[in-house]
Amino acid sequence: MKFYIIEDDYSVIRVIENIIEDNELGELVGYSLRGDDIVNEILLKRPDIVLIDLLMPNKDGIQVVKEIRSYNNQIKFIMISQVSSKELISKAYNAGIDFFISKPVNVIEIVKVIKNVSEKIKLERALKGIKHMFEDLELNSQRYKKKDREVKMKLILSQLGILGEKGSKDIIDICNYILSNDLKPSNIKISDICNTLSNSPKAMEQRIRRAINKALVNIANLGLEDNLNDAFVRYSNALFDFEDIKAEMDLIRGKRTLGGKIKVLKFIEGLLLYSEF
């Protein structure tokens, strides 16, 4: 532990320094005989524990504790004073001290209090480490889930025969944007996201439409060959309107001159839904 002492009586500073050294409690990184103009040095030396007097000329210990606390709330304060006023002691605790020790200095009491504060600091650091560990685990878990969903989306696009299309990358980028920003597909406009993700949003939308249109043709051909095919059964109604699939199938059969239409948002919604499971 690193200690700093603020005390206007040098003899008290020497006594406390000897207690710290003799009991191997840590290292004294500095001291001051006055409370004013001390904040910057404290913040620079970053002690773990500051032992501070209450009554000092120019600026008292309570003011100093308040000022340092406003910049750094990790430092612990042990106040040592001959003051016995309950009101002043209460003000000191309200300002942020951790312990109050009455003068004259008692070696056993100081050692005991310093050890208690040191254990508190070690416990807080351990808990902070555990908290960071869980935050890292949660972050990695979220990254894994995002990556896992992207793999599933690519698998679906592959089953539709469009994974190699340039528009497929745009589709995945849009899906990842929706997931990262926790958006509801029903509340978005594809054009808005294209404007955000691309310097050429119109070209991006066209690539997406071409890729989805090719998926429509492929799934229609799949249905003509085998309407019980697993990909046809699974995606023909989830990623498209079945009327459009049927119209595309009729176009392929030569029964009509116009094929089915595509709906980009429905395709994105369906892709996100299937990537979740």
C-alpha positions in Angstrom: 0.0 0.0 0.0 1.1 3.6 -0.7 0.6 6.2 2.1 0.6 10.0 2.2 0.4 12.0 5.4 -1.0 15.5 5.8 -0.3 16.7 9.3 1.0 20.1 10.7 3.0 18.4 13.4 6.2 16.9 12.0 6.8 14.8 15.1 3.4 13.0 14.5 4.4 12.5 10.8 7.6 10.8 12.0 5.7 8.6 14.5 3.2 7.4 11.8 6.0 6.8 9.3 7.9 4.6 11.8 4.7 2.7 12.5 4.2 2.0 8.7 7.8 0.9 8.3 8.1 -1.1 11.5 4.9 -3.1 10.8 5.7 -3.5 7.1 2.3 -1.9 6.2 3.5 -0.3 2.9 5.4 2.7 1.6 5.2 6.4 2.5 5.2 8.3 -0.8 5.0 11.8 0.6 3.9 14.1 3.4 2.8 17.7 3.8 2.7 20.0 6.8 -0.3 22.0 5.4 -3.6 21.3 3.7 -3.7 24.0 1.1 -2.2 23.4 -2.4 -1.8 19.7 -1.7 -4.5 18.3 -4.0 -2.4 18.2 -7.2 0.4 16.3 -5.4 -2.0 13.8 -4.0 -3.5 13.2 -7.4 0.0 12.9 -8.9 1.4 10.4 -6.4 -1.9 8.4 -6.2 -1.5 7.0 -2.7 -3.9 4.2 -1.6 -4.4 5.7 1.9 -4.1 9.3 3.1 -3.6 9.9 6.9 -4.8 13.4 7.5 -5.2 15.8 10.5 -8.5 17.6 10.9 -7.3 20.9 12.3 -4.7 22.6 10.1 -4.0 26.3 9.2 -5.4 27.7 6.0 -7.4 24.6 5.1 -8.8 22.0 7.4 -8.8 18.2 6.8 -12.5 18.1 6.0 -12.1 20.6 3.1 -9.1 18.7 1.8 -10.9 15.3 1.9 -13.9 16.9 0.0 -11.7 18.4 -2.6 -9.7 15.2 -3.3 -12.8 13.1 -3.3 -14.3 15.3 -6.1 -11.4 14.1 -8.3 -10.6 10.6 -7.0 -13.1 8.5 -4.9 -10.7 5.5 -4.8 -8.3 6.9 -2.2 -9.1 6.0 1.4 -8.8 8.5 4.2 -7.9 7.9 7.9 -8.3 11.1 9.9 -6.2 11.5 13.1 -7.1 14.4 15.4 -7.4 15.5 18.9 -10.9 16.8 18.2 -13.7 15.2 20.2 -16.6 17.2 18.8 -19.2 14.7 17.5 -20.4 17.3 15.1 -17.0 17.7 13.5 -16.3 14.0 13.4 -19.7 13.5 11.8 -18.8 16.1 9.2 -15.5 14.3 8.5 -17.3 11.0 7.8 -19.8 12.8 5.6 -16.9 14.3 3.7 -15.6 10.8 2.9 -13.2 9.6 5.5 -13.1 5.9 6.2 -11.9 5.9 9.9 -11.4 8.5 12.6 -8.6 8.0 15.2 -8.2 10.2 18.3 -4.9 11.6 19.3 -2.6 10.9 21.1 -1.5 8.3 18.5 -1.9 4.8 19.7 0.3 2.3 17.8 -1.9 -0.7 18.1 -5.0 1.2 17.0 -3.3 2.8 14.0 -1.9 -0.6 12.9 -5.3 -2.3 13.3 -7.2 0.5 11.4 -4.6 0.6 8.6 -4.8 -3.2 8.2 -8.6 -3.0 8.1 -8.6 -0.3 5.4 -5.9 -2.2 3.4 -8.1 -5.3 3.5 -11.1 -3.2 2.3 -9.0 -1.9 -0.6 -7.8 -5.4 -1.6 -11.4 -6.6 -1.4 -12.7 -3.8 -3.6 -9.9 -4.4 -6.2 -10.7 -8.1 -6.2 -14.5 -7.4 -6.8 -13.6 -4.9 -9.5 -11.5 -7.6 -11.2 -14.3 -10.1 -11.0 -16.7 -7.4 -12.4 -14.4 -6.7 -15.3 -14.0 -10.5 -15.9 -17.8 -10.9 -16.2 -18.1 -7.8 -18.4 -15.5 -9.3 -20.7 -17.3 -12.7 -20.7 -20.6 -10.9 -21.6 -18.9 -8.9 -24.3 -17.3 -12.1 -25.8 -20.6 -13.9 -25.5 -22.3 -11.1 -27.5 -19.6 -11.1 -30.1 -20.0 -14.9 -30.4 -23.7 -14.6 -30.8 -23.3 -12.0 -33.5 -20.8 -14.1 -35.3 -23.0 -17.2 -34.9 -26.0 -15.4 -36.5 -23.8 -14.2 -39.3 -22.7 -17.7 -40.1 -26.4 -18.9 -40.1 -27.3 -16.0 -42.5 -24.6 -17.0 -44.9 -25.8 -20.6 -44.7 -29.3 -19.5 -45.7 -28.0 -17.3 -48.5 -25.9 -20.2 -49.7 -29.0 -22.5 -49.7 -30.8 -19.8 -51.8 -27.8 -19.9 -54.2 -26.9 -16.2 -53.8 -24.0 -16.2 -51.3 -21.6 -15.2 -54.1 -23.7 -12.2 -55.1 -22.3 -8.8 -54.2 -25.8 -7.9 -52.8 -25.4 -10.8 -50.2 -22.7 -8.9 -48.4 -24.9 -5.8 -48.3 -27.8 -7.9 -46.9 -25.6 -9.2 -44.1 -24.3 -5.7 -43.4 -27.8 -4.5 -43.0 -28.8 -7.4 -40.8 -25.7 -6.8 -38.6 -26.6 -3.1 -38.4 -30.1 -3.9 -37.2 -28.8 -6.4 -34.6 -26.0 -4.0 -33.3 -28.4 -1.1 -32.9 -31.2 -3.3 -31.5 -33.7 -2.1 -34.1 -37.0 -3.6 -35.0 -37.1 -4.5 -38.7 -40.8 -3.4 -38.8 -39.7 0.2 -37.8 -36.9 0.7 -40.3 -36.4 1.8 -43.9 -33.9 -0.1 -45.9 -33.0 3.2 -47.7 -32.1 4.9 -44.4 -29.7 2.1 -43.5 -28.2 2.1 -47.0 -27.6 5.9 -46.6 -25.8 5.2 -43.3 -23.7 2.3 -44.5 -22.8 3.3 -48.0 -21.5 6.3 -50.0 -23.6 5.0 -52.9 -26.9 4.0 -51.2 -28.8 3.7 -54.5 -26.2 1.3 -55.9 -26.3 -0.7 -52.6 -30.1 -1.0 -52.8 -29.9 -2.2 -56.4 -27.3 -4.9 -55.5 -29.6 -6.1 -52.8 -32.7 -6.2 -55.0 -30.7 -8.1 -57.7 -29.5 -10.7 -55.2 -33.0 -11.2 -53.7 -34.6 -11.4 -57.2 -32.1 -14.1 -58.0 -33.0 -15.9 -54.8 -36.7 -15.7 -55.9 -35.9 -17.3 -59.3 -33.8 -20.0 -57.6 -36.4 -20.9 -55.0 -39.1 -21.0 -57.8 -37.0 -23.4 -59.9 -36.4 -25.5 -56.8 -40.2 -25.7 -56.2 -40.8 -26.7 -59.8 -38.3 -29.6 -59.5 -39.4 -30.7 -56.0 -42.1 -28.8 -54.1 -41.2 -30.9 -51.0 -37.6 -29.8 -51.0 -36.7 -28.7 -47.6 -35.3 -25.2 -48.6 -38.4 -24.6 -50.8 -40.8 -25.5 -48.0 -38.8 -23.5 -45.4 -38.1 -20.3 -47.3 -40.8 -19.9 -50.0 -43.2 -18.4 -47.6 -40.9 -16.9 -45.0 -38.6 -14.8 -47.1 -41.1 -14.1 -49.9 -44.9 -13.9 -50.4 -46.0 -17.3 -51.8 -48.1 -15.5 -54.5 -44.8 -14.1 -55.8 -43.2 -17.5 -55.8 -46.2 -18.9 -57.6 -46.1 -16.1 -60.2 -42.4 -16.7 -60.8 -43.0 -20.4 -61.2 -45.7 -19.6 -63.8 -43.3 -17.3 -65.6 -40.8 -20.1 -65.8 -43.5 -22.5 -67.1 -44.4 -19.8 -69.7 -47.9 -19.3 -68.4 -47.4 -15.6 -67.8 -45.2 -12.8 -69.0 -44.4 -11.2 -65.6 -42.8 -13.0 -62.6 -43.2 -12.4 -58.9 -42.1 -9.3 -57.0 -39.7 -9.1 -54.2 -40.0 -7.3 -50.9 -36.6 -6.4 -49.4 -37.9 -5.8 -45.9 -39.8 -9.1 -45.7 -36.6 -10.9 -46.9 -34.5 -9.2 -44.3 -37.0 -9.9 -41.5 -37.2 -13.6 -42.5 -33.4 -13.9 -42.7 -33.0 -12.4 -39.2 -35.7 -14.7 -37.8 -34.2 -17.9 -39.2 -30.7 -16.8 -38.1 -31.9 -16.6 -34.5 -32.5 -20.4 -34.2 
